[in-house]
Amino acid sequence: MFKKLAKIKYLPNNFIVVEQGDHVLCAVSGKKIKLEELNYWNVELQEAYFSYVEAMYKRENS
């Protein structure tokens, strides 16, 4: 299912795949996120989040 970690450049409304892969890791939980399911990230920190729960946790605890 998950084969290779992708390297991503996160932009305000999109992201660019810098190095091909099929998933990234959540910066909070470490969960694997399929690129087609990636919806939450932080442009300034260049981090991905599994869901709004992890994104809010990061925002409230930074």
N, C-alpha and C positions, 0 to 999 in steps of 0.2 A: 504494500500500500504506500507507505512513505519510503522513498528511495534516496533522495538527495536533498540536502539543505540548500536552499537558494540564497543568494545575496541580493538584497533589495535596496534601492534608493527610494525613500519615502518622500512623496511630494504632497502639497496641500489637498489635492483631490484625486490623486492617483499614485501609482508607484511604478518604478522601472526595474525590471529584472536585470541586474548587473552580471550575475553568474547564474546560469540555468540550474533549476532544481524544481522540486514539486511542493516544498513546504518551507515554512520559517518557524521559529520558536517564539512563544510568548515570553516577553521580558519579565513578567511577574510570576507566572505559574510554571513555565518551562514546557507547556503543552505544545504539541505540534499542530500547526495550522496549515491546511491545504491552501495554496495560493488562490484557488478559485473561491475560497471561503474567507479570505482575508478582508476584513471590514474596518478594523480598528488599529490605528497606529498614531505615533507622535512624530511629527516632522522634525521638531527641534532636537529630540533625543534619538531619532532614527531607531525607534523601537516598535515592535508589533505587539498586539494584545489579542488574546483568544476571544474575548467578548467585552461587552460594555462593563461588566463587573470588574475585570482586571484593569481596564482603562480608568475607571473611576477610583479604584483602589490606588493606582499609581498616582493619579492626580491629587487625591486627598492626602497621600503620605509622602509627597515630595517636598 
